[in-house]
C-alpha cells in the first residue's frame, strides 16, 4: 500500500492534535518543495536514519524503439536515486539494531 499526502496529513493530525491541519499541510509542502529544489540544483538530500536522495545525469544516447527497431536520440536527463539508511534497512528486514 502506498502512502499518499492526504493519508500522511491525516496521520500527522492524529499524532499532533495541537497543530492545525492547514499548518501541518503547509509544513509538509515546505519540506517536499525544499527537497525538490535541492534535487533540481543537483544537491544531495540526507534524512538521518531514513536515507539519501540524490540526482544523477544520464548521458544522451541513441536508443532503439523495440516495436519498430528504429533508432531514437534520447537527450541528456536527470534521474533521482534513493539510498536507504542502515537503520531503515534493519527495520524493513526485521533485524535488531
N, C-alpha and C positions, 0 to 999 in steps of 0.2 A: 504494500500500500504506500503510495506516495503522499508526502505531506504538501499541502498547498498553503498559500499565505493565509487564507481565511481560517484554516484549522490551527495554524501556528498562533494567530492572533487570539483565537478563542482559548487556546491552552494558556497563553500568557495572561489573558484577562482573568482566567480561573485561578492561576497561581499567584497573581498580583492584583487582588481586588481593589487595592487603594489607588491604582492608576486608572485614569480614564481610558476608554477604548481608543479614542482618537489620538491620545498621546502615545499609546503603545504602537498604533499604526504608523504614526509619524516617526517614532523611534526606529522601527523596523525598516521603513522606507529610507531613512538616512543611512543606516548600516548597509543595506543592499546597494544603494546608489554609490556609496563610497567604495564598496568592493568592485562595482562595475567600472568606476572611474580609474581606480588603481590598475585594474587589469588592462584597461584601454591604454594607459600610459606605459604599460609593459612592466609594472612593478609586481612583486610577489605580495600575496595577502596571507599572513600567517595567523591562524586562530589557535592559540595554545590548547593542547590536549584534544584538538579536533582534526586539524590538518592544514595543508597549504594549497592555495590556488595560485597558479602561475600561467602565463601565456607564452606560447612559442610561435615562431613564424614558420609556417610551412612554405617551402620554396615553390616558385612557379614551376610547372612541369607540363609535359604533354601526356595526357591520359587517353584512354580509349573508351568509347561508348560500346558496352558489351552487346547491345542489341544490333547495332549496325556495323560494328567493327571500325567505325570512323574515328580518326584521331581528333582530339579536342584539346585546346590550350586551356589549362587550369591556372588562373592567376595566383599570385602570392597571397596568402591569407593568414590571419592569426587564429590559433586554436587555444582552448582553455584546457588545462590539465589540473588534476587534483591528486594530491598525495596525502593519504590519511596518516594521522599520528600513530605512534606505537600504542598509546593508551586506547585510542579508538579501535585499533586492530584487536587488542586483547579483549575489549568489551564485546565486539562483534563475534569473536571466536570463543567466548565463554572461558577465557583464561584468567587466572588470578594475576593481579599486579605484582 
